[in-house]
Structure formats: C-alpha cells, structure tokens
C-alpha cells in the first residue's frame, strides 16, 4: 500500500497491528487517508474558527468541513470540457428517423385542410402527423392549458406548428415539408398588445364561460394594499414614467432538441434537454393518452435554459407522436429560427410606474400598471401577470401599493418565463423611479434606500414572510467599493455611475401541480452500498447552474466524504424522485434541504454504528473526513468504511429518502400565493458607464455586484451566476430585442441580428457575496441564479442619467433611441452641440440628514432583530406609525386589502386596468 | 439548417477556373465563385439564390500575393490586418470586419464582392415564405420589394462591406479576368447601383487582385464604423477619409467614401471638391460632413433606423477627418 507522504496525518491516531487503519485504496477518493479537520471551515458555534457574524444556523452541527463554502468545480464540468456531455441532439438511437415541423406562414389563420398524400409518397418518408392525431390540450399551468401538439383549428403566429413529418434523413424530411399542402383562411391578426384589450371578432383563444368579454385578455390582476387614498395627501414628490420594454429571448447556446423512442414493452422514453422534466411527463400522458408510468422522461445535458426550456413543448409531443406512428426513434432538432418561434422569452411590456415620497423621505406609495404581451399562448403568463406587481413590494417598506396588471394574447410567438421571471421589467421601473425621487428630493439615492428597508424577519405589505435580509450590507458594500461618494453626480459629461437593487423569490412557495400539504416540493434518495460510494437520486434538473454539484456537496458535507465518492443520478424519471424542476430559483433551497435531510438519516446510522464499535458516547461523536471520532478524544474513532460496514451488517445497503416542504405562510386574499417563497434574495449593483453623447452609444465599464445568497455553498458558482446575470441583463438593457417589423414579422430570429453583447461589451464585474445566513436555507443558502439579474438594468439606466442627464423609458437603450433623447434634451436646454450639455449635479437638501439618521437607527434595529430570536413580529407599515405586530389591514380600515376594482376606479382606469372593464362571460350569465 | 447539395469545383490555376466556368456556362449551368465562403455559405444554408455548381478559388496560389501595392483576391482578411505591407487605414478597416474567426477565412475579394444584405432577404426559407418572398430572391414568384413596395425594378439591399470605401479612397484599381480576357478599372467604377446586379462582373468573370498607386504610403486617413457591437456586426454605416497634407493646414488632396448606406459604396468627390474649394478649416469639415449626410439615402432594412444612420454619417465623417485638423489650429 502506498504511503505517499500521508504518514504525518496518522500521528496521534491509535492503530491496531495488522489492520489497515483507514479506507482501502480506491474506496476513499484520491487520498487514502483522512485529513485532519479544517477548523477554518467549522462554524464558531461548533467550536471551530469560521466566523459567523450573522449568528448560528440549524445545520451547523452537520458541518464536517469538507466542501461547503469552498470553491468547487462543477461535478459535470469534465464531461462538458472534454466534449463528452450528451445534449439533446447528441442522442443517437439505432434506426432513428429525423423529424421536421411544418409551420404556419401566417400570423393568424384557420386551417381548412391539410393534404399530405404527395409527401407520404416520397421515398424515405415514414410518418406524418397533424393536429388530428393528438387533440388534447396541454400547458405548463393546469389552469391555462391552451396548447396543442399541432394546430387543431387555428394557427396563432408565424411559426406555429401545423404538421410534422418523420423521414429517413433530414434532406428527405425537408423535401417532404414542401410537398405538404395546407389550405388556410386568413384571419385578422393583432400585434400591438394594446389591441389585445379590445373585444375581437375572433379572440385568439376561447375559454368558454371563463372568457373575459370577447377580448384577448388572458389574465388580469387588481391589488390594493395600504393607504392608497392617502397617497396624494402624503406625497411631496412623485415620479411617473411610462415604460416600453421590448421582448427578449433566452438565446441559450443549445437550440431545443428531442428524441422519442417507444421500446418493445410499449413504454416511451423521451430524451430532452428540459428544465422541468416532470411537467413534460404529465403533459405527455395527457396528450398521448397513456398513463404516466408508461413514460420515462430522460433529461439530457441542457445547453442553457434560463426559462426557455421550462414549458412542455409541442415539438416534444410531435416526436413522441411520430415515433409511435413509425415505430422508430424520432429526433427533432431546432434551427435557431425555430427557437425564436417557440420563444417563451420575457414579455414585451408597457409599464406605468408611479412612485411617491412623503416629507420624511418615506415611500408612501407605489402604483404600477403593467400590460404584458403574452403572444399566442398562456405558458407561465398567469404567474407573470402577478409577478410584475407583487415582486416589487420589497425590500422597501411602503405606505401603499396599487397594482393593475393584464396579460393579453397577440399573434406573436408566446412569451413565458425567463431568468428573473416577471420581476425584471417592473423592478427596472421602480429602481429608476427611486433614482428620480432622490433627484427630486435632493438626496443620495443609496441613502434613500438605506432609510426605507424592511428589517429582517418581517412581512411585506402583501404579506410575504421575509426571513433573512442582506440588502443593507449589499448597499453598503457596493457604495464603499465603487467609490460612490467620490463619483456620484461628480463626474464629467458622458461618465456616470448608478445604483440598482433587486429582490427575488428563492423557490416558489406553492407547487404548480399539487397541494404542498400532501406532497413535498423536493425529494432526494440516497443509497450507499459496501463500496462506500453514495448514489444520489434526485429529479432536480441540472441546466448548467450546478444543481448536481450542490446536491453532491450537501451530501458530502454531512457525511464527511470527498466529492468523488458522491455520484448523482438525476436524469431519468424512472429512477429519480419527482422534482418540480429548475425554475423559480428553487433548486438549491429545496433540493439541497431534501438532500441534507436524507443524508442526516444516513449520518445517524453511521454514528450509531461507530458508538457500537468504539463504545464512545454517541453524543460526542463527530464526522471528519472519512472518519468518525469522539470530539473530546479524536483518537477514539473508526474509518467511514468501518462504520458503514457495521451499519450494513443486518440490512445491506443503506438507503434514505429526504424531502423538503415549505412551511405554511402567506395571506388569504386572491393571488396571495403568487410571490410567496420560503426565502428571498437581495442584491445591489453599482454600474459605471461611458456614454458617447454624439452617437448615443453606451458602454458599461465596471459593475460592482453585491448579492445576498444567504450562504455561498460554492462561491465559484455564485460568482459565475452574478457575472452571467450581468451579461444577460446588459443585453436586455443595451441591445437585445425581438424586433417586429411593420408587417408583424419577427425581423431578427438569428444570432447575428439578435444582439447579444460580445466580449467587447462586457464590463469588468466585481462580484461581492453577502451571506445573510437564512435560517431555513440549506446551511443558510438562498438563490443566486435569477435575483442577480434584476439590478443591472436600473443600475445602467441610472448611470446613463448620471452621465448625460437623460432618463430613458424604453429598453433596450440602443444608440438610436438614446440619441433621440439627447437631441430632445439639447432642445430643452437650448444647447446646439450635445458636448455642451450640463452634467447632473447634486446638492443635498435638509432631508439628507433625516435619511442618514434613520438609516443609522435602522441599521441598529436590523442587527437587533437578526440576533434576537425572541423578536416581535414586524409588519410593513410600522415606518408609517402603525403597530408593527399586527397586519395593518386588521387594525386600520384605510389599509384594507382590495382585489376587485371599484366602480370609481373603472370610470378612469389605467391601461392594463382597463382589462377589468370586460365582464367575464360566466358573470354575465353566458354559457 | 442544412447545406443544399452542390457540385464543388477546385481549379488550381486561373486558366482552369475560367475554363470550368466557361464549360458550365456553355452547358447553361449556373454557378457561384467561392473564396473564403463566409458570405456565400451562410446564404446557401438559408437557400438564398442557390446554384448547382460552386467553383472554389482556394487552390489558386497566385491569388494570395500581398505587398504594398498589390493585394490578391484570396488574401485572407486577417493576413491583411497583420501584414506590415498593408496601409494602416486599410488594416484598421479590415480589423473591424466580423470576428477574428471569420477574418481568418474571409478574403479581400470576397469582401469586395460581398452580397448585399436586407432584413427581408437574409432569412430562412420558411421565414421568406411567410412574407411571400421578395424581389432579391423571388423563387420564381416575381415578388415585389418588401422595403419599398410597389416598385419591382430596383433592389435596395444594402452593401455592408468595410474594405471598399478605404480602397476607393486610396485610389485602388480592381483587376478582373474572364472568358473574354482581363480588364481593369478604378474600384469606384466596379459597383453598379442595384442590390441584385451589384457590380460589373459578367458571367464567368472574377476578381483577381487589386492594385494601389505607388504613392499610397503618402496618404493618411481613418476609417470609422457604426455598429451595435464591437464584434461580429456588419457596418450600419462606414466612412473612410484619406488625405495628403504637404505641410500646410489645408489638405492638398482629400477623399471621402462611405459604405453600409446604399446598395453600393460611394466616393463623395463632388462634396469633397466643394469643401476644398472654400476651405476654412474645421468649419469646412463640418460642412463636408453635412453635405455627405445629405448625399446618402439609406433605407429601413438593417438594425438601425435610416434617420439614425444618416445622422451618424455626419458624426463619423467628422471623426474620420479629425486627424486632418491635428497640428493645425
């Protein structure tokens, strides 16, 4: 047995002659002998040296100092960098056919007939399917199933699916496409989302008695909290802006691809790069009319998702249908253009943002009206409509919140969920509005924010339970590290700096498909046999964000094992426990919690076995690297394998199942569940930009990006998410846009004309990790995948204002748009040459001192609440003099919650609010 | 995305290339020349005016010669960027083309002969079917132009190559060869105002090389390019300016050319002459920039709006001429 320099590590350990002291070669990872415990990784609360400024955590006792908090390469990284990872299109099954989809050339039309007889005669064509082959509807949300595998009656946008063909090779399939003759009756299409609010002769979908008038309104929301009527009286400064946000696409590197195969036992296996395999599983069962147990959904490697692979897709149905018809595997791979036609990108939106501040510099009102363009199908839109409102009720304490939102169908590719789902656009509007309010009040915008933050362990105006909050630290860190005080409103024309904040859910509180009280959100199974390796079964979809790694890390940490002893099996629904999938930033929070719970069971068994072997007191035993020993006398202990084999004596392999379920939370009003999460992430970015005032070109030079992810389980992954989010958000704010031409066609469905920032556009990003140690998160962790995207948009917009004194209200800020605003500004200022424009400057008003004082007091308050476990409840409204311990609507009539608009409101509604003018058919007695 | 099938011909000499072209023409077979392929092949994948035969020039070694006054048609753009023999303004323009990977494949001849581009044309087959095709690739339907409807005589697709304006300013001569022998002309006379005809090349004729005048090193200048991103993007507008100063504040000679604005690049001789006639320093440059802005007529078929591109022509012209004012007050 090799002894390569590990002898030192054995000093002080008792050994029995003739026995191998520790793990056998090959069973203990790369190093045969266990390392001494790294005290720097053990929390103070467990007697180690790891500082815990935010207090101890319930998982502290599980920390073995292995891997949590250490920079860790993703466990599937080597598969990817060596080119051996199999993505959707890499799956090759013997005898495969190539599927192609016949798509609508019309925006909106009735399909009168489809004649595929000629195509079927073409040698090499094996099967053709149309809408008639699968008439059942599906959709990601059970309440809004409005999609078919292929058009059943109508096509709803250019690129909508009409039929599909499977042939021996791609060339034949493409030839067959041309031979299929489809007769259409063209209907009047709508492209402007505002038209969707009107009654229409042919609404794009008909929802029977639940249809809203005869309009194309798919979902409408009305919400009022707090002292809405008092806004006008209380406000001394008001901001109003009408925003127009272009739609953007995820533009993941991998286009959608799918392979379907029916095996001889009559079961279907669907290979697909999916973020949410379970919903595909359900939809397949519905569409194919077979029970779920007859389907195995196999998630391949996913070449980027960002929300764009989280719906069950019609092409997935098509491949299954064609495979069933032909009796052979069928592979369908998208061209880039088809990715844009399936879309599910961020909704094009018209948002009216009103913000009000009172004489104390408090945010006494937010009034938001959001009209969002859903395109042809519902997708996640029901939720998006809520998120555009409710996700900006924090991190600030507010006096009143009024939200009207509506989502309409139009004849465009469907919008859906995209990184920062529903929160990005309205967050941009809020944060730039705050910047404007600060300008009006002549105060520093960071101090304005610091003086209005909700404290930790509080409830928002909509009743969300917020636990850990690292917002204050994020703001303070970026302020300090960016040199804010030396730069803000002090730089020359064309140079600017701006702040933006974010707030995002860390896991959706309510599962889409079931009652959370009857079924867990996430489940993880563990199995350890005599080799000592741990097989982890999880249904969480690793889409590149590193969920496999996080689960492996959690198990490794609890069991004191090196990472290479952990093997993740997360691909197949046949072997993985049901998981809701990778959306709403839920995976780390829910899945790692489930993994910890499963690992704890195994840990208990190992400790029992060790106690039995050594006779040591069970309570004194701790787990180190592949060794279990007494804390007070480390020499008393056994190797991991010894303990494992002892535990296996009577029962063989150890197995455990752990699950996670959210605690009960939230209020009871209609829509109260939207935006509920077991924890929330916070972030603050400062961006520094250069603007060329003659061309309108904006370059982001530097970004200081602070994100509160609770605890960075893998700092490398968190930093990667922050930098990646900056890039993606920068695309939306500066150049990315799904451009629709005058005929309603998408003009840029390719990566040359859809302008993703290149490496030249990428600023230097300084990621700053803030760890607020969430009490319910795994080892204190919260999400880091979506929240970091939110602040970059407003930070850039605000920096542009700081640079040239121009406020934009249309994204992306392409040079031509910005130049128009610069020209307008020149006219208003009476300046001929834009180079002579004045730069914005700031002289503090008296309010500044008030805010600074309040911010200091609140910092103390927050620290108290953070550490005092017997803290009183804190409800939004305390800042306005209400009793913090009770929800304000229960004690103050003015703060009553409203979810139905009054007649008074309907007399003069805002844009999206006008959706409420229609009466739902069942309410007017129609069938 | 799938490449349509075609017959590839790989001649090793100019004579052989012309011979192959002649044979194909006499058999009434259509063909395209391919140099680096970075323009033609993506268009083929989109089924844009696909031909059954493609003649590759990659193996003709005489086309790769490069020195101060001679640039072979098959010189790769990146070689042009890196060569010490390249005029600095030309090197700068070449360095802005697409990305380094494209430049390592793309050639000078291919860049000069770049097909014109248009939002309604550079799309997949399915997409073009959804707009009922367009004039530039009508697939036998005699479709109208989608940019300016109700006229199907002129194609207004935009010429978006970077080298031409610089070469035109430097007084380049373009050399062609074909079945009827060789001919040469000033580069500015090579282009023909139509997005489909594009240039004077006859069937079977090809660009062999460009030559620059002996005094090319005496010219100074600049190239300015408008685009959304600093990589990949075609010029939404491009302005080249070169001059000779001979010690005095007023340039003894000045040439300005633009690209990315119409179906051909343009040398703005008349505007420049007026500028030099009434020369008054910086003010003259402003007037020149304004007169060039007025002279160009972009249409709505690229990323930026035509009005913005026109405004930027003025800014770019001023910036391209900024070096002209250096050292004079």
HADDOCK unambig.tbl for C-alpha pairs under 7 A between the chains (distance, minus, plus):
assign (segid A and resid 105 and name CA) (segid B and resid 129 and name CA) 6.49 0.50 0.50
assign (segid A and resid 105 and name CA) (segid B and resid 130 and name CA) 4.14 0.50 0.50
assign (segid A and resid 106 and name CA) (segid B and resid 130 and name CA) 6.24 0.50 0.50
assign (segid A and resid 335 and name CA) (segid B and resid 1 and name CA) 5.78 0.50 0.50
assign (segid A and resid 695 and name CA) (segid B and resid 312 and name CA) 6.63 0.50 0.50
assign (segid A and resid 747 and name CA) (segid B and resid 119 and name CA) 6.39 0.50 0.50
assign (segid A and resid 757 and name CA) (segid B and resid 229 and name CA) 6.74 0.50 0.50
assign (segid A and resid 758 and name CA) (segid B and resid 229 and name CA) 6.82 0.50 0.50
assign (segid A and resid 758 and name CA) (segid B and resid 231 and name CA) 6.61 0.50 0.50
assign (segid A and resid 760 and name CA) (segid B and resid 230 and name CA) 6.07 0.50 0.50
assign (segid A and resid 761 and name CA) (segid B and resid 229 and name CA) 7.00 0.50 0.50
assign (segid A and resid 816 and name CA) (segid B and resid 304 and name CA) 6.92 0.50 0.50
assign (segid A and resid 816 and name CA) (segid B and resid 308 and name CA) 5.75 0.50 0.50
